Amino acid sequence: ECADFYSSPSSATQTATATLAKLQPGGLHTMRVRLALTPDHPNLKRFVEKCQTFKQTFEQGGRSVTTDIQMNPLDADGVPPWAVATVITSASKAAIRLPISITASTISGYYRGVLVVATSNDIGLRVESDGSDDATHAEDLVKLFNTQIEKLEAAQ
């Protein structure tokens, strides 16, 4: 249930996703916008409260990896009051060769019956960050989300 927060909900009847990826020193940065039509519209603010920590298991090729997920509010200017902005960090306890970290900043909200999720992902080696990219990514994320809302508004 908590994993639905940053992926397409299992109840979605239609989805669309657009992704832009950029390989940069130390890892991969992606920006993604996802639209989903769902019959249910849960209170996303309650989701954030309920899902501050949870576990997620990925299975592929006969192997499974369980990660601990931590979700916190994202402080970003320009997020509509009806949407929620979060930062999701993931850490695996599996014995892997390289220490990989995943950080996903998201803005999610229902607009005109459509779930809109804008995500900024950073996947890379665990290194100390000075946070200089965080503000830029937050600004880009807000712009991506609000641009999608404007497109839905114009599609009347």
Backbone torsions as a table, in degrees:
resi	resn	phi	psi	omega
1	GLU	NA	-45.5	-179.6
2	CYS	-67.8	-32.9	179.3
3	ALA	-64.4	-27.0	176.8
4	ASP	-60.1	-23.1	-175.7
5	PHE	-61.3	-36.9	-178.1
6	TYR	-119.2	16.4	170.9
7	SER	-132.7	-178.6	178.9
8	SER	-69.4	129.1	179.6
9	PRO	-59.2	146.4	-179.4
10	SER	-64.4	-21.6	179.9
11	SER	-86.5	0.7	-177.1
12	ALA	-64.0	134.1	176.9
13	THR	-94.0	-26.1	176.0
14	GLN	-146.1	142.3	176.8
15	THR	-139.3	155.6	173.9
16	ALA	-145.0	140.1	-178.2
17	THR	-138.7	140.3	172.7
18	ALA	-128.4	134.7	-176.2
19	THR	-132.1	139.9	172.6
20	LEU	-122.2	124.6	-177.9
21	ALA	-119.1	144.0	179.5
22	LYS	-139.2	119.7	175.2
23	LEU	-80.9	126.4	-179.2
24	GLN	-134.1	167.5	-179.2
25	PRO	-54.3	127.5	177.2
26	GLY	88.8	-3.3	178.8
27	GLY	162.0	-160.4	-175.3
28	LEU	-123.4	133.1	175.1
29	HIS	-115.9	131.2	176.8
30	THR	-129.4	149.6	170.9
31	MET	-121.1	136.0	-175.7
32	ARG	-142.5	142.1	169.7
33	VAL	-123.8	134.7	-177.0
34	ARG	-130.2	135.0	176.2
35	LEU	-116.4	140.4	179.0
36	ALA	-143.5	134.5	171.5
37	LEU	-95.5	122.8	-178.0
38	THR	-132.1	146.9	178.2
39	PRO	-73.4	-23.1	-179.2
40	ASP	-111.4	150.7	179.8
41	HIS	-132.0	80.0	-177.7
42	PRO	-66.1	158.1	177.2
43	ASN	-72.3	107.2	-174.7
44	LEU	-67.5	-30.4	178.9
45	LYS	-65.7	-35.7	176.1
46	ARG	-69.7	-34.8	176.5
47	PHE	-57.9	-44.4	-179.4
48	VAL	-60.8	-42.5	178.7
49	GLU	-64.6	-44.1	-176.0
50	LYS	-71.2	-33.7	-170.1
51	CYS	-106.8	35.5	-179.6
52	GLN	-64.1	-33.2	173.4
53	THR	-140.0	138.6	175.4
54	PHE	-161.7	169.5	178.9
55	LYS	-111.2	145.7	176.2
56	GLN	-133.5	136.7	-179.9
57	THR	-116.2	129.5	176.2
58	PHE	-107.6	135.0	177.3
59	GLU	-123.8	130.2	177.8
60	GLN	-158.3	136.7	176.2
61	GLY	58.8	34.2	178.5
62	GLY	80.2	0.7	178.4
63	ARG	-114.7	151.1	175.3
64	SER	-131.2	144.9	177.9
65	VAL	-128.0	127.5	177.3
66	THR	-104.9	132.2	179.4
67	THR	-119.5	148.1	173.1
68	ASP	-92.0	127.9	-177.8
69	ILE	-109.6	134.4	176.3
70	GLN	-122.0	126.5	-179.7
71	MET	-118.9	128.5	179.1
72	ASN	-131.2	158.6	176.2
73	PRO	-64.0	145.3	175.2
74	LEU	-101.1	125.5	178.1
75	ASP	-88.5	103.3	-178.3
76	ALA	-143.2	132.9	177.5
77	ASP	-75.4	142.9	174.4
78	GLY	96.0	1.1	177.9
79	VAL	-78.2	127.3	179.2
80	PRO	-58.1	148.1	-176.7
81	PRO	-64.6	-20.2	-179.3
82	TRP	-88.7	-3.8	179.7
83	ALA	-104.6	164.7	176.3
84	VAL	-120.8	140.7	178.9
85	ALA	-120.5	129.1	-176.1
86	THR	-136.8	161.2	169.7
87	VAL	-119.5	125.2	-178.9
88	ILE	-114.2	125.4	176.0
89	THR	-117.0	148.1	-175.8
90	SER	-130.7	138.2	176.2
91	ALA	-137.9	130.8	179.8
92	SER	-98.3	140.2	175.8
93	LYS	-95.8	2.5	-179.5
94	ALA	-70.6	151.6	177.1
95	ALA	-79.7	96.9	177.9
96	ILE	-116.7	160.0	-174.0
97	ARG	-70.6	-37.4	-177.5
98	LEU	-115.6	138.3	177.2
99	PRO	-77.3	103.2	-175.9
100	ILE	-102.8	139.6	174.6
101	SER	-120.1	147.8	178.1
102	ILE	-129.5	126.7	175.8
103	THR	-127.0	128.5	179.1
104	ALA	-127.3	119.8	172.7
105	SER	-96.9	133.6	-177.2
106	THR	-132.3	150.3	166.9
107	ILE	-127.2	125.2	-175.9
108	SER	-130.3	144.3	175.5
109	GLY	-173.2	155.7	175.7
110	TYR	-95.2	125.0	178.6
111	TYR	-131.8	121.6	-177.9
112	ARG	52.5	39.2	177.2
113	GLY	80.5	4.1	-178.7
114	VAL	-111.4	130.0	173.1
115	LEU	-78.9	120.0	178.3
116	VAL	-110.8	125.0	178.4
117	VAL	-128.5	118.5	173.9
118	ALA	-106.6	133.3	-175.1
119	THR	-133.2	139.2	171.9
120	SER	-118.1	115.8	-176.9
121	ASN	-111.3	138.4	171.1
122	ASP	-125.1	119.8	178.8
123	ILE	-121.2	124.1	-178.6
124	GLY	-171.2	-174.8	177.6
125	LEU	-70.3	145.3	178.0
126	ARG	-71.4	107.0	176.2
127	VAL	-133.8	158.4	177.9
128	GLU	-69.2	131.5	-179.3
129	SER	-108.8	142.1	176.1
130	ASP	-87.9	-1.6	176.8
131	GLY	79.1	4.7	-175.9
132	SER	-65.2	-30.6	179.5
133	ASP	-81.7	-20.1	-174.2
134	ASP	-59.7	-45.7	-178.3
135	ALA	-64.8	-41.7	179.1
136	THR	-63.2	-44.6	-179.5
137	HIS	-64.6	-38.1	178.7
138	ALA	-64.2	-43.6	178.4
139	GLU	-62.3	-44.6	178.5
140	ASP	-63.0	-38.0	-179.2
141	LEU	-66.3	-44.8	178.0
142	VAL	-61.5	-42.4	179.4
143	LYS	-63.1	-43.9	178.9
144	LEU	-60.8	-47.5	-179.2
145	PHE	-61.9	-50.9	-176.8
146	ASN	-65.9	-32.8	175.7
147	THR	-64.7	-40.2	178.6
148	GLN	-66.3	-38.8	178.0
149	ILE	-63.7	-42.1	177.4
150	GLU	-60.2	-38.2	179.5
151	LYS	-67.1	-39.8	177.7
152	LEU	-66.4	-38.6	178.6
153	GLU	-63.5	-41.2	-178.2
154	ALA	-72.5	-17.4	-175.7
155	ALA	-86.9	28.9	-178.2
156	GLN	-69.6	NA	NA
